[in-house]
């Protein structure tokens, strides 16, 4: 693989290739196996996608299962109640926001791929309502596999030899 091909494949994958990956890709390209290159570049590759989920679905999707999901919901409900009782107007606004979002979660669900919801979850971690591992687990709900195809590999290396 030429340096230009490596750069093209790194751009396609969105990351720098490791030495081991470069060796494996070199061998696959030498054999003309573009599907193998695509498979190598696709390892752990994810993209954000819309994912609407209700409270019922959390038990299936949150790492740790139903108990972890229930702990998250209890933390959110507790924070909601505490904030709604606060004399601080900003706290009450946050409590109202939590109340509304929990209502949506109990009904039709929330889109865990929404940038606004993901930002709100980050804010919950910053405020200590949820810990970072809980937020990460909720945010992973909207990550889906994003494999690279052999055609994308062919396009990337074509003409940069």
Phi, psi and omega in degrees: 000134179279162176302324179293321177295318179299316178299319180295319179289324177295321177296319179297315182283338182077024180199166175281138179277142177283166178300317180296317179297319179300317179297316180294319180292320176305313181296317180293319178295320179298328179274356181074021184263082181291332178295322178293321177297315179301318179297316179298319181287341185271351183302126178060017180278126183229157172223158178278134180223153174302138179209097181273128185218137176265176179302326179299319182286340179301321182301330180273333190256334182285133174304131183102351173073206187301322181292316178298319178297317180295322178297317178299313180298319179296320178296317180294318179294320178296317178296319178304308183298316180296317182290323179294334179273353184290152175274349179280120182302323179294322177295319179295322177298315179296321177297320178294319177300314178298317179301314182295315181294321176295326175296316177298318181297322179289336181262249184288341179106177179238151177270105182286357173265354181291127177302325180293316178294319180297321176294321178297318179298319176300321178295323177297324177292316181298327180276353180081012178289316175237153175274165187299325180293326176292316178297316179301318179297319178294320181289330178295340180305326185264009177267129180236157178302143180227070184292149174267140181266162177297329179294320177295321177297313180301315179298322182291320184269345181294128175078003178246020181289000000 
